Amino acid sequence: MRLLRFLKDWAKRLFAGVGRAGWISAAVALAAVVATHVWLADKLEAATARTDFVKGEIAKLDKEIDEIRKLKDEVAALLARKSVVETLSTAQGQQARFLDQLARTRPEGVFLTSASQSRNLNVELAGYAASYGDVAEIVRRLGESAYFENPSLKEVRTEAVPRHAGYPVRFGVLVSIKRPAAPQAQKTAASTGGQK
């Protein structure tokens, strides 16, 4: 009991000694804590709002980047299609020119049975001729052609029983197609700025 009475007396003296100034200080401290808490909450809310805004903008940019990637893929696909169409149209022109030049270089006593082209512009011609002289003539004409180059005789033989009447000599010739010089001339003109 003595202890309880001692504690009561001690509490009275403590609160009596604090007085008005103590209570005012405590109220000011509490107000400062509340104000700081409110200020920090506002700052946190503002930072959260900025973060949300930035995340939204990043999401928009990600969508735009995806759209740009899709457009780039579409452009690449269209360019590939364009390249294929250009190659095919060029190939059609080359095939027509090839057949025209082949018809111009073929002598009278020769007929061709096949012409096969590899990827590296080499063409293998096979056919029949009336004589060895006709075979020599087609090789000579291929060598003089503006479209063909480097003709070489692959095989020549006389068949005992000709498959085609009047054409007993079977032959094979390997020839290269000359690469067009026009693109090189265009590159040279473009590099000099079109000046002569």
Secondary structure, 3 states (H helix, E strand, C coil): CHHHHHHHHHHHHHHHHHHHHHHHHHHHHHHHHHHHHHHHHHHHHHHHHHHHHHHHHHHHHHHHHHHHHHHHHHHHHHHHHHHHHHHHHHHHHHHHHHHHHHHHHCCCCEEEEEEEECCCCEEEEEEEECCHHHHHHHHHHHHHCCCEEEEEEEEEEECCCCCCCCCCEEEEEEEEECCCCHHHHHHHHHHCCCCC
